[in-house]
Amino acid sequence: MPHPPAQKKGDGSKGEGKQPFQSVKGMADILPKDAQWWYMMIDAARTVSELHNFHFLETPVVEPAALFESGTGLSTDIVEKQMYVFKTKGGDRVALRPEGTPSVMRSYLEHHLGYYALPLKVFHYGPMFRYERPQAGRERQFHQWEFDILGDGDPIYDVEIILAAMDFLKALKIKNPLLKINTIGCRVCRPGYRERLKSYYQTRKEKLCEDCVRRLQTNPLRLLDCKEKRCEELKRNAPIVLDYLCQACNNHFRSVLELVEDNGIAYEPDPYLVRGLDYYNRTVFEVVTPSSPGSVAGGGRYDYLAEQLGGHMVPAVGIAMGLERVMEVLKKEGVVPPQVRNRPTVFFAAVGEQAKKASLRIMRELRANGIVVVEALGKRSLKAQLKAANRSKISLALLLGQQEVFEGSMMVRNMVTGAQETVVLSNLVEEVKKRLR
């Protein structure tokens, strides 16, 4: 059978090469060799979610493009440069979700989830998509775990969200996570700060990068989020928001910091931290570690997002953790994921057609009793199957041949010592568990 035409990495076009197809650039496979890392992260996040009483919420990967344009913001890099937008066959303009928060709020408003609990505490997990330069811990398709609390503006929920993220990192044994925190005010006090910021940069306009010259007119706060070296240098002397806060925002931020200190969270105030999305107000934060080039978690309060989406005001706060970036930190810090998930494991080998046919029934019974069964039944010879058993480093092998099928028995072999004995099939489960204790 002829192979399908080869494709060049990244554009899906035809080309030459031995590999028929490759994944699209920035869309990485999660391979079996990394499975234990993913199990560990997801298990930790689920445990923390349960302990903090967050409820599971899943939103679609495809959403109306206008949801993110209205919520995330037209002037953000995500909407301007990074969204995957396309039209369906029915003519609907949709996007692969670049982040999760607007989807969570859309679901909250659409399904009237405020009647379910007030505040509503939810977590969600899944892939996000942004067309940007692939980098360590951030491909164009990446995965986030997000905690959100919707329906209450009390500072205690800002800190509970932070604690949930910190508990997740603690469960993974990540070293020295540091909270960077700031406030960006509200719709009452932020306009005055924006104007002061705009005046500062207007006199230094010629030193700004091209993107920041444009941002100066559309959203001056985003100049503080630019990573260009010349813009970062200008930021050092820029006015800070703390000098322009209204009394309500000042009190809110002071309460958040007091709760952070009361709970022993290592933190560092960052007066220039703004986050890059339009819906944030008041508290914003990121979590960094010595082993990560960027933040492993980030979020803040987004009390005005519901109004931007056409609903009534819903106070809300959330934080998202990039799992690929978390995994990079785990690997750099030498954290070893559990290789065996505390279940007894055996290797099953069968020789001959009758033995092979009987294998599924016997393996099914073992698995029904909580025993993990590894096999290589596609290999015909016993030698080849036992070679696979040695590679898997499993200490106990079960051998089934034509004679054992006829007698209703099974050969049990200790792969370390080579000792083996025959066991009656009716006693197999009990005998296996006894040897694996």
C-alpha positions, 0 to 999 in steps of 0.5 A, a space after each residue: 500500500 503506498 504511503 500518503 504524501 509527506 508533509 513539511 513540519 508546520 504548514 501541512 504542505 506536501 514535501 519529501 522525506 521518510 516521515 509521511 506526516 508530522 504534527 503541526 508546528 507548536 502542536 506537540 504530542 504528549 508521549 507515553 514517556 511523560 505520562 507519569 508527569 501528567 498523572 502526577 500533575 492532574 492527580 495533585 490538581 484534582 486533590 487540591 480542587 476537592 479539598 478546596 471544594 471547587 466543582 468541575 466545569 468543562 467548556 468547549 474548545 471552540 467558542 465565538 471569536 467575539 467572546 474573546 474580543 469582547 472579554 480578553 480585549 481587542 488591544 491584547 496580543 492574544 486577540 491581535 496576533 495569537 488567536 486561531 480564528 475561522 468560519 464554520 461551514 454555516 458562516 459562524 466566526 469562531 476561535 480556538 480558545 486562547 484562554 479559559 476565563 471568558 469561557 467560564 464567565 460565558 458559561 456562568 451567565 448562560 446557565 445561571 450558575 449563580 443559583 447553584 452556589 454563591 460564590 461558585 467555585 469551579 476548576 477546569 482543565 484543557 488545551 488552549 491555543 495561541 499562535 506565538 513563537 513556541 518556547 520551553 513550556 509553552 507550545 502553540 497548543 498548551 494545557 492549563 488548570 484554572 481555579 475560579 471563584 465567581 459571585 463575591 468580591 471579598 478579599 478573602 477569595 483573592 487569597 483563597 485562589 492564591 492558596 489553591 495554586 500554592 497548595 498545588 505547587 506544594 503537592 508537587 514539591 516545587 521549591 520556593 514558589 514566590 507570589 508577585 502581587 499588585 493592584 491595578 485599581 478599579 474604574 473609579 481610580 484607574 482612569 487618573 493613573 492611565 492619564 498619568 502613565 500616558 503623559 509619562 510615556 508621551 514624552 519618551 515616545 521615540 524610545 518605545 518599541 513599535 507595539 508600545 507606540 500603538 498601545 500608548 493610545 489604546 491601552 497605556 497599562 499594557 506598556 508595563 507588560 512589554 518584555 522589550 529591553 528598551 521598554 523595560 528600562 523606561 518602566 523603571 521610572 514610570 509612575 506606580 498605581 499605588 499613588 493613585 488608588 481610591 480608598 476602596 481599592 486601597 483598603 481591598 489591597 491592604 486586606 489581601 496583603 494582610 491575609 497573604 502574610 497571615 497565611 505565610 505565603 512568600 510574596 513580593 510586591 511588584 508595582 508594575 505588574 499589570 497582567 496583559 488582559 483587559 478584564 482584570 481589576 484590583 488584585 493581579 498576581 503571578 507565581 514564579 520559581 527559581 527554576 522557571 524563566 516565566 511565571 508558572 501561574 497567573 491571575 487576578 480579579 475580573 469583576 467587570 468581565 461579565 458586563 463586558 460580555 453583556 451580563 450584569 456585574 459578577 465579582 470574580 477572581 481566578 488563577 491559571 497554571 500552565 501545566 507544560 511549564 510546571 512540568 519543565 520546573 519539575 524536571 529541572 528540580 529533579 522531582 521524580 514522578 511515581 513510576 508504579 501507581 501502587 498496584 500489583 503488576 504481572 507480566 503475562 506470556 502465552 505460547 500456542 493458539 489455544 493458550 493465546 485464546 484463553 489469555 484474554 479471559 484469564 487476564 480479564 479476571 486478574 484485572 477485575 481484581 486490581 492486578 495490572 497485567 502487561 503482555 506482549 502476546 503479539 510475539 509468537 515465541 516464549 523467548 521474545 515474550 520473556 525478553 519483553 518481560 525483562 525490559 519491563 522490569 516486572 518481577 513476576 511472570 505468568 506463563 500459559 502453554 498448551 499443557 497448562 490450558 489442558 490442565 487448567 493451571 498456570 506457571 508462575 515465575 519469579 523473574 529475579 530468581 528464576 524459580 517457578 511453580 505451577 498454580 491451579 487457575 482457580 487459585 491464581 488471583 490469590 496466589 499472585 496477590 500473595 507473591 506480590 505483597 
